[in-house]
Amino acid sequence: MVLKKLFNTLLGSRNSSVEVMQAENLPNHSDGLSDDQDEAALGATRLQFEKAPDVSIARRAVVETSEDADEMNAFDEVLEHARSFLMGHRWCTDIVESRIGMFVPRIVSVFLFRIDHTEDFVDEWLWIVVGDVPPGYLVTDYAPNAAWALNLYIGLAKEWVDAVKEGKPVVGLYPINVPPTLEWAEQLDSRLRFLEKEILKDYMDDLVE
C-alpha cells in the first residue's frame, strides 16, 4: 500500500487537522533572526506539511484500512528504524516531531523529523529514507516533500554506486552505510532502479517544480 493513495482516500486532499498542524509548525519570523536563521526558517515554510502527516495520523490510517497485520507491524518497525538511525548520530539529541510522507511496506518509507541538535550545521528538519535500501538523511532545501527527498536519495546513491563500479574512492560522496564492494553496488543499483521505476511513478505530480 502506498501511503499517498491511502491518505487521499481516508483524509481527502487537505485534512483539517493536518492543516492545523501545518500552521502551528511554521517558524515564527522576527527581525532579530540572523541571516542563517532566517534562511533556515524560510526553508521550513517551503516544506509541504500537508503531504507529510503526523505519524499518529498515519498509523491510525493504516490500522483502519489495512487488512494485513504484517503491514501494521511493518509500519511500527520502519518508524523505529528511522528514529534509531537518526538518534544514532551524536548531533541529534531528541526527536520533537515525527511525520511521514511515504510508506511502501518492506520497500521504502520516507519520514520527516524535527529534531533538537547540538551542532549549528545541522538543520532542524530532516528527511529520513529507510527500507530495502541503506538508511539516509537529507536536508529539506531541495526537497519540499517526500517524493523529492526520495528522488534526491536515489540520485546521490547512484553516484556512490557508479564510483564503486568504476573503482573510484567514495570519500566525499553521500554516505552509504554498506561496504563499498561491487556486490553491494550491484544490489543497491537494482533497488534504486526499482524505486525510480515503480515507486516514484506514483508521485510524479509531487516532483513538478
C-alpha positions in Angstrom: 0.0 0.0 0.0 1.4 3.4 -0.9 0.7 5.9 1.8 -0.1 8.7 -0.6 -3.1 6.8 -2.0 -4.2 5.7 1.4 -4.4 9.3 2.7 -6.0 10.7 -0.4 -8.8 8.2 0.3 -9.0 8.5 4.1 -8.3 12.1 4.7 -9.1 13.8 1.5 -6.7 16.3 -0.2 -6.4 18.6 2.8 -7.4 17.1 6.2 -8.3 19.9 8.7 -6.2 18.5 11.5 -3.2 18.4 9.1 -3.8 22.0 8.2 -3.8 23.0 11.9 -0.6 21.1 12.5 0.9 22.8 9.4 0.1 26.2 10.7 1.3 25.5 14.2 4.7 24.3 13.0 5.6 27.1 10.6 8.5 29.0 12.1 8.0 32.5 13.5 9.9 35.2 11.7 11.3 38.1 13.5 13.7 41.0 12.8 16.0 39.5 15.4 16.9 36.4 13.3 20.3 36.2 11.8 20.8 35.5 8.1 21.4 31.8 8.7 18.4 31.5 11.0 16.2 33.4 8.6 17.2 31.1 5.7 16.5 28.0 7.9 13.1 29.4 8.8 12.3 30.1 5.1 13.3 26.6 4.2 10.8 25.2 6.8 8.0 27.3 5.3 8.7 25.6 1.9 8.0 22.2 3.3 4.7 20.8 2.2 3.5 19.6 5.6 0.1 18.6 4.2 1.9 15.8 2.3 3.6 14.5 5.4 1.0 14.0 8.1 2.0 13.3 11.7 2.9 9.6 12.3 0.0 9.2 14.7 -2.5 10.1 11.9 -0.6 7.8 9.5 -0.6 4.9 12.0 -4.4 5.3 12.6 -4.9 5.3 8.8 -3.0 2.1 8.4 -4.9 0.5 11.3 -8.3 1.5 9.9 -7.6 0.5 6.3 -5.2 -2.4 6.3 -6.4 -5.9 6.0 -2.9 -7.3 6.7 -1.5 -7.4 10.3 2.0 -7.6 8.8 1.5 -4.1 7.3 0.8 -2.6 10.7 3.9 -4.3 12.1 5.9 -3.1 9.1 4.8 0.5 9.9 5.9 0.3 13.5 9.2 -1.4 12.6 10.2 1.1 9.9 9.3 4.1 12.2 11.5 2.6 14.9 14.3 2.0 12.3 14.1 5.6 11.2 14.1 7.0 14.7 17.0 4.8 15.8 19.0 5.7 12.7 18.6 9.4 13.4 19.2 9.2 17.1 22.4 7.3 16.4 24.0 10.5 15.2 25.8 12.3 18.0 24.4 15.7 17.0 20.7 14.5 17.4 19.7 14.9 21.0 15.9 14.4 20.6 13.2 14.0 18.1 10.4 16.5 18.8 8.1 15.9 15.8 7.6 12.9 13.6 5.9 13.0 10.2 5.7 10.5 7.3 5.4 11.3 3.6 5.7 7.8 2.0 5.1 4.3 3.2 5.5 1.3 0.9 5.8 -1.7 3.3 9.1 -3.7 3.1 10.3 -1.5 0.3 10.8 2.2 1.3 9.5 4.8 3.7 10.3 8.5 3.9 9.9 10.3 7.3 10.2 14.0 8.1 11.6 14.7 11.6 12.0 17.9 13.6 14.9 17.5 15.9 16.9 19.1 18.7 20.6 19.1 17.9 23.9 20.2 19.3 25.6 21.4 16.1 25.0 24.7 14.2 25.5 23.0 10.9 22.6 20.6 11.5 19.1 21.5 10.2 16.0 21.4 12.4 14.0 19.4 9.8 15.5 16.3 8.2 14.1 13.7 5.8 14.9 10.1 6.6 14.8 7.4 3.9 14.6 3.8 5.2 13.5 0.4 3.9 15.1 -2.0 1.5 18.0 0.4 1.0 20.7 1.7 3.3 19.1 4.4 5.6 20.0 8.0 4.9 19.1 11.5 5.9 18.6 14.6 3.7 18.2 18.3 4.3 15.0 19.9 3.1 16.5 22.7 1.0 15.7 21.0 -2.3 13.1 18.5 -1.0 9.7 20.1 -0.1 8.0 16.7 0.0 8.8 13.0 0.4 9.0 12.4 -3.4 11.7 14.9 -3.8 13.5 13.5 -0.8 13.5 10.0 -2.3 14.4 11.4 -5.7 17.5 13.1 -4.2 18.4 10.0 -2.3 18.3 7.9 -5.5 20.5 10.4 -7.3 23.1 10.6 -4.5 23.1 6.9 -4.0 23.6 6.4 -7.8 26.8 8.5 -7.6 28.1 6.1 -4.9 27.2 3.1 -7.0 28.9 4.5 -10.1 32.0 5.3 -8.1 32.3 1.8 -6.6 31.7 0.2 -10.1 34.4 2.3 -11.6 36.8 1.6 -8.7 36.9 5.2 -7.5 37.0 6.3 -3.9 33.7 7.1 -2.2 35.2 9.6 0.2 33.3 12.8 -0.1 30.2 11.2 -1.6 26.9 10.8 0.1 27.5 8.3 2.9 26.1 4.8 2.2 26.2 2.6 5.2 27.3 -0.6 3.4 30.8 -1.8 2.3 31.9 -0.2 -1.0 32.1 -3.5 -2.8 31.0 -4.4 -6.3 28.4 -6.8 -4.8 26.8 -4.1 -2.7 27.0 -1.7 -5.6 25.1 -4.1 -7.9 22.5 -4.9 -5.2 21.9 -1.2 -4.5 21.8 -0.3 -8.1 19.0 -2.8 -8.7 17.0 -1.5 -5.8 17.4 2.2 -6.8 16.2 1.4 -10.3 13.1 -0.3 -8.9 12.4 2.7 -6.7 12.8 5.1 -9.6 10.7 3.0 -12.0 8.0 1.5 -9.7 7.6 3.9 -6.7 8.3 7.4 -7.9 5.9 6.9 -10.8 3.0 7.3 -8.3 4.4 10.7 -7.2 5.1 12.4 -10.5 2.8 15.3 -9.5 4.8 15.9 -6.4 8.0 16.1 -8.5 6.8 19.0 -10.6 8.9 22.1 -9.8 
